Amino acid sequence: MGNCGDGGIPFAEGAAGDGTVSQLRAYGPDELYRAVRDRCLYFSGFGLDWSHLGVFLSVLVCLAYTGVQIVFSHYWLKKFRYGPMEWLWRTGTYMKWQPLAR
């Protein structure tokens, strides 16, 4: 079971240079946090059972959820250097507190 829309954004900057894809750049660095959080939600027994929605509404819910994640990641990474899980991972790897705020 995978996350809706997770897996990175395999796009380059728009040909016109209009910045349409640049809004999605924040979605990538925050991937570790989203993956761990979503796995905990889905597999901990507290997962949401939306199986009654059907395919069409499930896709709409998935797209809306992904949109919320993109917006949250964009604002989070404006203020912080890393996602929360990446910060914990780096702190544990280097065995010293890593700066989180920009």
N, CA and C of each residue as an Amber inpcrd file, in Angstrom:
protein
   306
   0.8510000  -1.1760000   0.0000000   0.0000000   0.0000000   0.0000000
   0.8930000   1.2330000   0.0000000   0.6960000   2.0930000  -0.9460000
   1.5230000   3.2950000  -1.0400000   0.7220000   4.5280000  -0.7040000
   1.4210000   5.6070000  -0.6040000   0.7630000   6.8820000  -0.3390000
   0.2230000   7.4690000  -1.6240000  -0.8010000   8.2500000  -1.5050000
  -1.3530000   8.9500000  -2.6590000  -0.3740000  10.0250000  -3.0900000
   0.1840000   9.8960000  -4.2470000   1.0320000  10.9510000  -4.7850000
   2.4500000  10.9510000  -4.2690000   2.8160000  10.0700000  -3.3780000
   4.1960000  10.0730000  -2.8900000   5.1130000   9.4510000  -3.9250000
   6.3800000   9.6530000  -3.7420000   7.3510000   9.0700000  -4.6470000
   8.1440000  10.1090000  -5.4010000   8.0080000  11.3490000  -5.0210000
   8.8000000  12.3820000  -5.6630000   8.0940000  12.9960000  -6.8590000
   8.6060000  14.0880000  -7.2950000   8.0420000  14.8120000  -8.4290000
   9.0690000  14.7800000  -9.5590000   8.8250000  13.9830000 -10.5970000
   9.8150000  13.8250000 -11.6660000   9.6840000  14.8690000 -12.7700000
   9.4830000  16.1380000 -12.4030000   9.3050000  17.1800000 -13.3940000
  10.4740000  18.1440000 -13.3730000  10.6960000  18.7830000 -14.4900000
  11.6810000  19.8600000 -14.5790000  10.9240000  21.1810000 -14.6290000
  11.6400000  22.2670000 -14.5640000  11.0230000  23.5830000 -14.6470000
  10.2690000  23.7090000 -15.9600000   9.1430000  24.3770000 -15.9340000
   8.3230000  24.5490000 -17.1270000   9.1260000  25.1690000 -18.2640000
   8.8130000  24.8110000 -19.4880000   9.5480000  25.3080000 -20.6470000
   9.4710000  26.8210000 -20.7570000   8.3740000  27.3870000 -20.3250000
   8.2170000  28.8380000 -20.4080000   8.9000000  29.5440000 -19.2400000
   9.4230000  28.7850000 -18.2850000  10.0710000  29.3830000 -17.1200000
   9.0870000  30.1020000 -16.2170000   7.8390000  29.6730000 -16.2320000
   6.7970000  30.3630000 -15.4840000   6.7240000  29.9650000 -14.0170000
   7.5280000  29.0070000 -13.5900000   7.5650000  28.6330000 -12.1800000
   6.4340000  27.7290000 -11.7360000   5.6930000  27.1510000 -12.6610000
   4.5690000  26.3060000 -12.2620000   5.0210000  25.0790000 -11.5060000
   6.1320000  24.5120000 -11.8910000   6.6190000  23.3040000 -11.2300000
   7.4240000  23.6510000  -9.9800000   7.9600000  24.8520000  -9.9020000
   8.7780000  25.2150000  -8.7450000   7.9790000  25.1720000  -7.4500000
   6.6640000  25.2990000  -7.5280000   5.8360000  25.2050000  -6.3320000
   5.8580000  23.7970000  -5.7500000   6.2010000  22.8020000  -6.5580000
   6.2100000  21.4160000  -6.1050000   7.5600000  20.9830000  -5.5370000
   8.5680000  21.8280000  -5.6250000   9.9040000  21.4370000  -5.1550000
   9.9450000  21.1050000  -3.6740000   9.1590000  21.7810000  -2.8740000
   9.1530000  21.5280000  -1.4270000   8.5700000  20.1670000  -1.0950000
   7.8560000  19.5760000  -2.0130000   7.2180000  18.2880000  -1.7630000
   8.2330000  17.1610000  -1.6380000   9.3670000  17.2670000  -2.2950000
  10.3830000  16.2190000  -2.2800000  11.1490000  16.0920000  -0.9760000
  11.7480000  17.1870000  -0.4550000  12.5590000  17.0640000   0.7590000
  11.7920000  16.6280000   1.9920000  10.4900000  16.7760000   1.9920000
   9.6840000  16.4100000   3.1480000   9.1420000  14.9860000   3.0440000
   9.6250000  14.2230000   2.0880000   9.1070000  12.8840000   1.7920000
   9.2640000  11.9140000   2.9610000  10.3990000  11.9090000   3.6350000
  10.6280000  10.9650000   4.7220000   9.5890000  11.1440000   5.8230000
   9.3040000  12.3790000   6.1920000   8.3000000  12.6430000   7.2250000
   6.9220000  12.1480000   6.7930000   6.5250000  12.4690000   5.5680000
   5.2110000  12.0400000   5.0910000   5.1080000  10.5280000   5.0370000
   6.1560000   9.8700000   4.6000000   6.1240000   8.4100000   4.4920000
   5.9550000   7.7640000   5.8690000   6.7240000   8.2030000   6.8500000
   6.6360000   7.6260000   8.1930000   5.2830000   7.9460000   8.8260000
   4.8450000   9.1920000   8.7180000   3.5620000   9.5900000   9.2970000
   2.4000000   8.8030000   8.6840000   2.3990000   8.6900000   7.3720000
   1.2950000   8.0010000   6.7170000   1.3100000   6.5130000   7.0190000
   2.4800000   5.8920000   7.0980000   2.5440000   4.4690000   7.4360000
   2.0180000   4.2410000   8.8440000   2.3480000   5.1510000   9.7600000
   1.8380000   5.0180000  11.1260000   0.3230000   5.1560000  11.1550000
  -0.2230000   6.0700000  10.3700000  -1.6740000   6.2340000  10.3100000
  -2.3530000   5.0160000   9.7120000  -1.8110000   4.4870000   8.6330000
  -2.4640000   3.3980000   7.9160000  -2.3510000   2.0590000   8.6320000
  -1.2090000   1.7920000   9.2480000  -0.9480000   0.4550000   9.7710000
  -1.0100000   0.3460000  11.2890000  -1.3410000   1.4200000  11.9890000
  -1.3370000   1.3700000  13.4470000  -2.6740000   0.9180000  14.0300000
  -3.6590000   0.7060000  13.1940000  -4.9780000   0.3820000  13.7030000
  -5.8510000   1.6140000  13.8290000  -5.2530000   2.7990000  13.6290000
  -6.0190000   4.0440000  13.6590000  -6.2960000   4.5520000  12.2530000
  -6.0230000   3.7230000  11.2650000  -6.2130000   4.1300000   9.8760000
  -7.6720000   4.4360000   9.5720000  -7.8580000   5.2830000   8.5990000
  -9.2070000   5.6530000   8.2020000  -9.7220000   4.6540000   7.1800000
 -10.8790000   4.1110000   7.4200000 -11.4660000   3.1510000   6.4840000
 -12.4120000   3.8890000   5.5490000 -11.9020000   4.2370000   4.3870000
 -12.7060000   4.9410000   3.4010000 -13.0650000   4.0240000   2.2500000
 -13.0990000   2.7270000   2.4980000 -13.3810000   1.7760000   1.4280000
 -14.8040000   1.9230000   0.8780000 -15.6720000   2.5150000   1.6440000
 -17.0510000   2.6980000   1.1990000 -17.2100000   3.8420000   0.1950000
 -16.1660000   4.6340000  -0.0350000 -16.2750000   5.7890000  -0.9240000
 -16.3570000   5.4230000  -2.3960000 -15.7510000   4.3370000  -2.7670000
 -15.6920000   4.0010000  -4.1840000 -14.4500000   4.6090000  -4.8250000
 -14.2120000   4.2500000  -6.0520000 -12.9820000   4.6500000  -6.7350000
 -12.9390000   6.1480000  -6.9900000 -13.9740000   6.7230000  -7.5360000
 -13.9680000   8.1360000  -7.9110000 -13.7380000   9.0400000  -6.7090000
 -14.5080000   8.8460000  -5.6470000 -14.3340000   9.6820000  -4.4580000
 -13.0000000   9.4130000  -3.7710000 -12.5030000   8.1790000  -3.8400000
 -11.1880000   7.8800000  -3.2710000 -10.0990000   8.6690000  -3.9830000
 -10.2070000   8.7610000  -5.3020000  -9.2290000   9.5430000  -6.0660000
  -9.3290000  11.0190000  -5.7030000 -10.5310000  11.5380000  -5.5550000
 -10.6920000  12.9380000  -5.1620000 -10.1060000  13.2130000  -3.7810000
 -10.3710000  12.3110000  -2.8390000  -9.8070000  12.4630000  -1.4920000
  -8.2810000  12.4180000  -1.5580000  -7.7440000  11.5080000  -2.3590000
  -6.3000000  11.3710000  -2.5090000  -5.6920000  12.6520000  -3.0840000
  -6.3180000  13.2170000  -4.1140000  -5.8000000  14.4420000  -4.7200000
  -5.8860000  15.6230000  -3.7550000  -6.9670000  15.7090000  -3.0130000
  -7.0970000  16.7860000  -2.0270000  -6.0540000  16.6470000  -0.9280000
  -5.8420000  15.4230000  -0.4600000  -4.8440000  15.1640000   0.5860000
  -3.4340000  15.5120000   0.0900000  -3.1350000  15.1440000  -1.1480000
  -1.8370000  15.4630000  -1.7210000  -1.6720000  16.9740000  -1.8530000
  -2.7210000  17.6680000  -2.2480000  -2.6560000  19.1300000  -2.3360000
  -2.3670000  19.7710000  -0.9910000  -3.0090000  19.2770000   0.0560000
  -2.7520000  19.7970000   1.4030000  -1.3000000  19.5340000   1.8030000
  -0.7820000  18.3470000   1.4680000   0.6110000  18.0300000   1.7820000
   1.5710000  18.9580000   1.0500000   1.2860000  19.2700000  -0.2070000
   2.1620000  20.1600000  -0.9760000   2.1900000  21.5480000  -0.3490000
   1.0260000  22.0690000   0.0120000   0.9600000  23.3940000   0.6270000
   1.6870000  23.3890000   1.9710000   1.4350000  22.3770000   2.8020000
   2.1000000  22.2930000   4.1100000   3.6180000  22.2020000   3.9460000
   4.0810000  21.3620000   3.0180000   5.5250000  21.2080000   2.7960000
   6.1440000  22.5090000   2.3320000   5.4450000  23.2290000   1.4690000
   5.9600000  24.5070000   0.9620000   6.1920000  25.4870000   2.1100000
   5.2080000  25.6380000   2.9970000   5.3470000  26.5740000   4.1080000
   6.3210000  26.0730000   5.1720000   6.3510000  24.7690000   5.4070000
   7.2910000  24.2130000   6.3850000   8.7280000  24.4920000   5.9470000
   9.0360000  24.2200000   4.6970000  10.4130000  24.3560000   4.2290000
  10.8120000  25.8010000   3.9530000   9.8830000  26.7270000   3.9950000
  10.2500000  28.1410000   3.9820000  10.8700000  28.5250000   5.3250000
  10.4070000  27.8720000   6.3880000  10.8270000  28.2220000   7.7490000
  11.9400000  27.3150000   8.2780000  11.9610000  26.0640000   7.8240000
  12.9240000  25.0860000   8.3380000  13.7620000  24.5030000   7.2110000
  14.9580000  24.0380000   7.5570000  15.8790000  23.4750000   6.5600000
  15.4610000  22.0990000   6.0770000  14.9290000  21.2890000   6.9790000
  14.6090000  19.8980000   6.6740000  13.2090000  19.5730000   7.1790000
  12.6850000  18.4420000   6.7210000  11.4770000  17.9010000   7.3150000
  11.8260000  17.3640000   8.6990000  10.8420000  17.1550000   9.5710000
  11.1290000  16.7200000  10.9410000  11.8450000  15.3750000  11.0320000
  11.4770000  14.4090000  10.2040000  12.1390000  13.0990000  10.2650000
  13.5660000  13.1780000   9.7170000  13.7620000  13.9630000   8.6620000
  15.1170000  14.1160000   8.1290000  16.0110000  14.7960000   9.1610000
  15.4630000  15.7610000   9.9010000  16.2470000  16.4190000  10.9380000
  16.6540000  15.4040000  12.0260000  15.7080000  14.5470000  12.4630000
  16.0440000  13.5140000  13.4500000  17.0920000  12.5490000  12.8930000
  16.9330000  12.1640000  11.6450000  17.8750000  11.2470000  11.0080000
  19.2790000  11.8570000  10.9630000  19.3970000  13.1000000  10.5420000
  20.7060000  13.7740000  10.4710000  21.3150000  13.9530000  11.8580000
  20.4710000  14.3190000  12.8350000  20.9740000  14.4910000  14.1950000
  21.5360000  13.1720000  14.7270000  20.8310000  12.0750000  14.4860000
  21.3240000  10.7720000  14.9230000  22.5580000  10.3260000  14.1610000
  22.6270000  10.6200000  12.8720000  23.7770000  10.2090000  12.0590000
  25.0470000  10.9260000  12.4860000  24.9550000  12.2440000  12.6860000
  26.1400000  13.0320000  13.0340000  26.3780000  13.1060000  14.5360000
  25.4350000  12.5510000  15.3150000  25.5430000  12.5010000  16.7830000
  25.7310000  13.8860000  17.4060000  25.1270000  14.8870000  16.7930000
  25.0700000  16.2320000  17.3830000  23.8550000  16.9330000  16.8020000
  23.3190000  17.8950000  17.5590000  22.1120000  18.5980000  17.1390000
  22.3790000  19.3620000  15.8620000  21.5210000  19.1540000  14.8930000
  21.6170000  19.8510000  13.6160000  20.7120000  21.0920000  13.6590000
  21.1250000  22.1760000  13.0100000  20.2360000  23.3400000  12.9830000
  18.9760000  23.0160000  12.1690000  17.8250000  23.3740000  12.7200000
  16.5650000  23.0990000  12.0420000  16.0200000  24.3470000  11.3620000
  16.0360000  25.4590000  12.0590000  15.4860000  26.7010000  11.4910000
  16.4290000  27.2880000  10.4560000  15.8660000  27.9830000   9.5100000
  16.6810000  28.6460000   8.4780000  17.3360000  29.8720000   9.0350000
